[in-house]
């Protein structure tokens, strides 16, 4: 029987304290062949909250599970109403200094790859290439009946047409793009079916309680085997989907380094945990290595005279 997903973790052992010393992270990056594993914490500076940090969304919000989504038309209506509203904000989020630093490390040949637990696409927007989206992407939608993939922007257009005037104010936006709405705000929101077969549409993301595709897991395991070191950025490693790669690296003798302000479930496997804000920490490491990081300023519009 499938159990409810693990949503929280409390340390049951004495963990080494965090540090503000970036020497080991700088050395690992400078040596090249480093594999990045990122979590929701790297996107908080882009305005997307994390799950478990201070003020994290799990303190007020239980994410949709795969079992609830597939079993209940009511749950799907609630999910798509909240996600549709959340997408308006989520889809406009911009990469922050942490994303831009990772992209800069990649451009300078220091990375062997990037695995992200996030579904926001901000690593790619910042310029990182060949990113493995462990939990999928909110930018795609899949039909559970015929398997057709479509862009999220197309579904957003159809939902706008089917729900004219739907414009509630959300209390919060969550890391999975879900907006906090009451049942009254959701009202009679209309869910649209697959345009190809009339089947049930689902975002192409791995919900809590759902299994990451085995071939994706194996690809990540290969990246871990080939990495010189593993750098975890902004993940509590509460769920096994990310923790297993930390354990794999540690068991193989591959150094694991973590940058996360709070303790993580992987701390005992790490040679260091840097307890600093990600954007500032990674920018500082880039400066030490002489690597320029784009400032993220949008280009100026051309003058008309």
Residue pairs with C-beta under 8 A, 6 or more apart in sequence:
2 67
2 209
4 65
4 209
5 65
5 208
5 209
5 239
6 238
6 239
6 240
7 51
7 58
7 62
7 63
7 208
7 238
8 52
8 58
8 238
9 52
9 236
9 238
9 265
11 263
13 268
15 263
15 267
15 268
16 267
16 268
16 273
17 275
18 260
18 261
18 263
18 273
18 274
18 275
19 272
19 273
19 274
19 275
20 274
20 275
20 276
21 272
21 274
22 274
22 276
22 281
22 284
22 285
22 288
24 257
24 271
24 272
25 231
25 257
25 259
25 272
25 274
25 281
25 285
26 285
26 288
26 289
28 34
28 228
28 229
28 231
28 255
28 257
29 105
29 110
29 231
29 285
29 289
30 110
30 289
31 228
31 229
32 109
32 110
32 111
32 112
32 228
33 110
33 111
33 112
33 226
33 227
33 228
33 229
34 105
34 110
34 111
34 112
34 227
34 228
34 229
34 230
34 231
35 111
35 112
35 113
35 114
35 115
35 223
35 224
35 226
35 227
35 229
35 230
35 231
36 102
36 105
36 111
36 113
36 114
36 115
36 116
36 231
36 233
37 115
37 116
37 117
37 230
37 231
37 232
37 233
37 235
37 242
37 245
37 246
38 102
38 114
38 115
38 116
38 117
38 118
38 123
38 232
38 233
38 234
38 235
39 50
39 116
39 117
39 118
39 232
39 233
39 234
39 235
39 236
39 237
39 242
39 260
40 48
40 49
40 50
40 51
40 117
40 118
40 175
40 234
40 235
41 50
41 53
41 233
41 234
41 235
41 236
41 260
41 261
41 278
42 96
42 98
42 99
42 102
42 118
42 122
42 233
42 234
42 278
43 50
43 93
43 96
43 99
43 118
43 120
43 122
43 175
43 234
44 50
44 53
44 234
45 96
45 97
45 98
45 277
45 278
45 279
46 93
46 94
46 95
46 96
46 99
46 120
46 122
47 89
47 93
47 173
48 90
48 93
48 120
48 173
48 175
49 55
49 56
49 57
49 172
49 173
49 174
49 175
50 56
50 57
50 175
50 234
51 57
51 58
51 63
51 174
51 175
51 236
51 238
52 58
52 236
52 238
52 262
53 236
53 261
53 262
54 262
57 63
57 172
57 174
57 175
60 172
60 180
61 172
61 174
61 178
61 180
63 174
63 176
63 178
63 207
63 208
64 75
64 79
64 176
64 178
64 207
64 208
65 207
65 208
65 209
65 210
66 206
66 207
66 208
66 209
66 210
67 209
68 75
69 75
69 76
69 79
69 202
69 207
70 144
70 200
73 191
76 191
76 200
77 186
77 189
77 191
78 183
78 186
79 178
80 159
80 189
80 191
80 201
81 166
81 181
81 185
81 186
81 187
81 189
82 170
82 178
82 179
82 180
82 181
82 186
83 138
83 176
83 177
83 178
83 179
83 203
84 156
84 159
84 163
84 166
84 189
85 166
85 168
85 170
85 179
85 181
86 170
86 173
86 174
86 177
86 178
86 179
87 138
87 152
87 156
87 177
89 170
89 173
89 179
90 120
90 138
90 173
90 177
91 138
91 139
91 152
91 153
91 156
93 120
93 122
94 122
94 125
94 296
95 103
95 122
95 123
95 125
95 126
95 296
96 122
96 279
96 296
97 278
97 279
97 280
97 282
97 283
97 293
97 296
98 233
98 234
98 278
98 279
98 282
99 122
99 123
99 125
99 126
99 128
100 126
100 127
100 293
100 294
100 295
100 296
101 279
101 282
101 283
101 285
101 286
101 293
102 111
102 114
102 123
102 126
102 128
102 233
102 282
103 123
103 126
103 127
103 128
103 294
104 286
104 291
104 292
104 293
104 294
105 111
105 286
105 291
106 114
106 127
106 128
106 129
107 127
108 289
108 291
110 289
112 223
112 226
112 227
112 228
113 130
113 132
113 223
113 227
114 123
114 128
114 130
114 131
114 132
115 131
115 132
115 134
115 220
115 223
115 245
116 123
116 131
116 132
116 133
116 134
117 134
117 135
117 235
117 241
117 242
118 133
118 135
118 175
119 133
119 135
119 136
119 137
119 138
119 175
119 176
119 177
119 203
119 205
120 138
120 175
120 177
121 133
121 137
121 138
121 139
123 131
124 131
127 294
132 216
132 219
132 220
132 223
134 206
134 212
134 216
134 220
134 241
134 242
135 205
135 206
135 212
135 241
136 203
136 204
136 205
136 206
137 204
137 205
138 152
138 176
138 177
138 203
138 204
138 205
139 151
139 152
139 153
140 149
140 150
140 151
140 152
140 203
140 204
141 149
141 150
141 151
141 152
141 154
141 155
141 201
141 202
141 203
141 204
142 148
142 149
142 201
142 202
142 203
142 204
143 150
143 194
143 196
143 197
143 199
143 200
143 201
143 202
144 199
144 200
144 201
144 202
145 194
145 197
145 198
145 199
145 200
146 194
146 196
146 197
146 199
148 194
148 196
148 197
149 204
150 195
152 203
155 192
155 201
158 192
158 195
159 190
159 191
159 192
162 190
162 192
163 189
163 190
166 187
166 189
168 181
168 185
168 186
170 179
170 180
170 181
171 179
171 180
171 181
172 179
172 180
173 179
173 180
174 180
176 205
177 203
191 201
192 201
193 199
193 200
193 201
194 200
194 201
206 212
206 241
212 241
217 241
217 244
220 245
221 245
221 248
224 230
224 245
224 248
224 249
224 252
224 254
225 248
225 252
227 249
227 254
228 254
229 249
229 254
229 255
229 256
229 257
230 245
230 246
230 249
230 254
230 255
230 256
230 257
231 257
231 258
231 259
232 242
232 246
232 256
232 257
232 258
232 259
232 260
232 264
232 266
232 270
233 259
233 260
233 278
233 282
234 259
234 260
234 278
235 242
235 260
235 264
236 260
236 262
236 264
236 265
237 243
237 246
237 264
237 265
237 266
238 264
238 265
243 265
243 266
246 256
246 266
246 269
246 270
247 266
247 269
249 255
249 256
249 269
250 256
250 269
250 270
255 271
256 266
256 269
256 270
256 271
257 270
257 271
257 272
257 273
257 274
258 264
258 266
258 267
258 270
258 272
258 273
258 274
259 273
259 274
259 276
259 278
259 281
259 282
260 273
260 274
260 275
261 275
261 276
261 277
262 275
263 273
264 270
264 273
267 273
274 281
282 293
283 293
286 292
286 293
